């Protein structure tokens, strides 16, 4: 998710492109007639490839982003891609993955470049904070179906109490990250006053937070990078949920909270757009249980995961996505004491 202005979004590399295209043409038995570069992510090279069998989306994994020579990382990416294809086959609006003859979804060129091929998803991304209620309702339906199907198609993570719970916030780690961010902020020549106030409040929250409030949540599989840049719409329909590389066994509530902030938080007005957020939850509940007192915990759990990423002084010098994430976490921090009162009946 993290994108910085210092880590420039990649440009094309003719040698890498030639290697990937030649291998894809042989492996998928297509003839490539042209391509359009799509370098909206960080490091990974992406192209829309025009072939005699229709358009395909190719993504070549950059070792700075995902080093697939690491067996654990490769296994996680492969699992995520297989899950994406299963979602597609079960009615979730996400692209079908084009596997090799042996069924493996990750391809490797003779030159050592790992890449994936999939159908092109139609549609466009929406501007953060502006998704209308009808689209939010449809997105809620797609998200609930996605979470339900992920839990059906993927096994629980490991054995034993800790392994079966999957990802879990660590108070010691959060406090250490906060201290590091505060020390770095003190070395900056200037710091936005609202950001500084949020960072100071973050420290106070961490000094009193009780993580046992999350004990009642049921772990499950989640997209784990669920924001507006990874969701495509066409008119009022959700046409593509994309970028499943980070599918994680943790808590689906993280996805719910993240997408609500990304799609429905009006940062200028400083409020969550009620009709849009409620429409999402209405759609979600058609496919998966989400208790009416759950949203506060979802927001708090997301805060535990993300606050140390986006409440740091360096964010003010970065580009649009990190600044937006920072605004969302500032808002969440400012609302901390009133979250339960605001969302108890959602």
N, C-alpha and C positions, 0 to 999 in steps of 0.2 A: 504493500500500500504506500509506503513512504516514497515520495518523489521530491528531490531537492534540485534547486537551480544549479548547485555546484556539480551534481551528477547529471550531466547533460543527456537528454534523451537521444538515443542512438541515431546515427546516420547510416546509410546503406554501405555495405561492404561487398563489392562486386565478386570477390573470390568466394565469400561465404554464400552469397546468393546463388552463384553458379553451381556450387557444390550441392546445396539444398534442392534447387530446382531440378538438376539432373537426376538426383536420387529419387525425388518425388515422382518424376515422370516415369521412371522405371518401376518403382515399387507400386504405384497406384495405377499404372497403365493408362496414363493420360498424355496428351500433347499440350504443352504450355504455349499459348499464343501471345501472352502479355501479362503484365502485373501492375499493381498499384501498391506502393509502399504504405505502410501503416505503422508509424513509429510513435504511438501515443503512450507506450509504456516506458519502463525504465530498463535500459540495457538490451532486453530481448529484441531481436529483429523480427518484424512481422510484415507479411505481404498478403494482399488479396491477389490470387493467381487466376488468370482467365484461361480455362482449358476447354478442350473439345467435349468434356463431360460436365461443363458448368464451372462456376466460380468456386474456388477453394480458399480457405484461410490457412496460411502456413505461419508457424511461429518457431523461430530458432532460439533455443535457450542459450543465453549468454552465461559463461561461467561466473561472472561477477554477481549475477542475479540468482541463478540456480545451477550449481555445479553438479551435473548428473553423473560424473565419474564417482561421486560419493554414493555408495550403494543404498544408504538409508534415504537420501534425497531422491534418488531414482525411483525407489519403491513407492515413496509417497506421491510423486508426480504420476506414476503409472496407475496407482490406485485411484487418484483423483480423476484421471481421464477415463478410466473404466466406469467410475461412478457417474461421470457426466454422460457417457454414452447410454448407460442404463436409465438415467433420468430422461434422456431424449426418447428412448423406447417406451417409456411409461407416461408420456404425455406432458412432461415438463418442457416449457419452451427454451431449449438450449440446443446448441449445434451437435449433430452426430459427429463422432470422432472416426476418422479414416485409419483403421489399423492395417498393419502389414498382414501378409498371408498367414503368419504364425499367430496372429491375434494380438500382437504387442502394439500398443498405441503410440509408443515413443520410437521414432525412427533414428537411425545413426548412419551418417554418411561415411564413406571410406576416409574422408579427411578429418573425421572426429567431431562433426557437428551434430548435436542432438536437436531434433525438431519434432513437431506434431502437426498433423493435417486434419482439418475438420471442415464441415460445411460452413459456408458464410451465413452469418445471421443477419437478417434484414432489420432495418429500423435505425433509429438514432438514440443517442443518450439524451437525457433531459438535464436542464440546468438545475444545480443543487438548490433545494428548498422550494421548488416551484411546481412539483408534480401535483396535478389536480386530483380531486377525490375519486373520479371514475378510474383513472389510471392507478391510483393507490389501491383501490378495491381489487382491481385485476392483479396488481402486483402482490397483494396479500394472498390472493388465491394461489398464484404461482409459487410463492414462498412457502406457504403451508404444505402444498403438494410436494415441493422440493424436499422439505425437512422430513415429511412422512416417508417418502421414497428412499431418501438417504439411509434412514434407520432400517429400512427393509433390506436394502441391497448391500450394506456394509456391516461387517462384524463389530461387536463391541471391542474397545481397545484394550488388549492385554487381559491380565487376570489380577485378582486381588483388589482390595478397596481402592488404593491410589490409582492403579493402572486403569481400572474400570471407570473411574471418574474422569479420566482424561485431563485436559487442561484445567488448571485451578490457579487462582491468583495467590501470589506469595507476598505477605505483608513485608517481610524482610527485604525482598527484592524491590518492592514499590518504594519503600523508605530510602533504600540505597540510591535508586534512580532519582528520587526527588532531591536528595542531598547533592548529588552530582550536578543536577540541572540548576539548582540554586547557586552552587559555587561557580558554575560557568556563567550564569546570568550576572553575577557580581563583577565579572571581568569585562562585561560589555560596556561601551561608552554610553549607551542609552537603552532603556527598556520600556516598552509600552506599559502605561500605568495599569490598564485593565488586566493585561497579561500577568504583570507582577502581582497584582492583588489576588488573581486566581491561583498563582503558584504558592503564595503565602497561605491561602486558604487550603490548598491541597495538603500542605504539611499539617495543618490543624486537623483535617479530616483523617489523615493517616494515623495521627496520634490517638484517635479514639474509635476507629472503625472496628467492627466485629465481623469477621468474615464468616462466622457461623450462621449469619442471616441467609446465606446462600445454600445451606445444607439441604434444604427441602427441594432444591431444583433437581430435575432429572437430567443427567448428562445425555448427550446425543451428538450426532454428526451435524456440522454446520459448514456453510460456504466459507466463512471466516474473512472475507474481503468484500463485503456486501454493501457497496455504495453506488451512487448513480452512474459512475463511469463504467460499471460492470453490468448495466441493465439497459436493454434496448427496447424502444417503443416504436410502434407504427400507428398513428392516430391514437385511439384509446386502448390499443391492445399491447400486451407485453409480448415481444417477438423474440427476445433473446436474453437469457441469463448467461453470462460469460465469465471467463477467467476462474476456473475451478482449481487452479494450481495449489491453493492452500487449504483445501478441504481438511477439516480437523475434528477430532473427537473431543468435544468440549461441551458447549451449551448453546443450543439454537437461539436462546434469548439474546445472545450477542448479535446475531444477524438481524433480529427484529429491532433491537435498539439502534444498531448502526444505520440501517436503511431508513428508519424513521427520522433520525437526525439529518441524514444526508438528503432525503427527498422532501421532508415536510417542515424542517426548522427554518423559519424566517429569521435570519440573523440580524437583519436591520430592525425589525420590530421586536426582536428578543422574545419570540414565542413560538411554540410548536403549533402549527396550523391544525386546529382541532378537527375540522371536518375531514381533512386529508388523512390524518393519523387514525381517526376512528374508522374511516373507510378501509384502510389497510387491515386493521385488526378484524373487522367484520369478514373480509375476504379470507384472511388467514384461518379464522376459526371454522370455516367451512371444511377444512381439511385436517386441522390439527388443534388439539386442545391448547388454549392459552387462557388461564384463569383471569378473572377480572381484577385481581389484585396483583398481577404479575409484572406490570410494566415498570413500576418503581424499581424492583429488583433487577430487571433487565438493564435499565439505565445505569444503575449502580455497578453492576457487573461489567458493563462496557467501560465505565469510568476506570475501574480497576485495571482493565487490560490496556487502555489507551492513554490515560492521563499523562503518564511520563513521556509518551511519544510527542504529544502536541502541546503540553504546557512546559515549554522551554524557550529561552530567549532567542535561540537561533532561528526559530520558526518565522519571526518577523522579517527576516531577510530572504525568505524562500518564496517559491512561486505559488500559484493559486491553490492547488489541492492541499498542501500542508496548512496554508493560512485558513482555508475553510475548515479543515479538521480542528485546527486550534480554536476557531470561533465556536465550534460545536462543543468542544470540551470546556471552554471558558463558560459558556452558557450552562452546561450541566453542573459545573462546580458552583456557579452562582446560585443555582436552584436547589442545591443539595438538601437543605433543611426542609424545603417545601415540596419535594418530589412526591412524597407519600400523600400529602393533602391534595395535590394536583391530580394525581393519577390513580388514586385508590380504587376508583370504580371503573377503570378502563379494562 
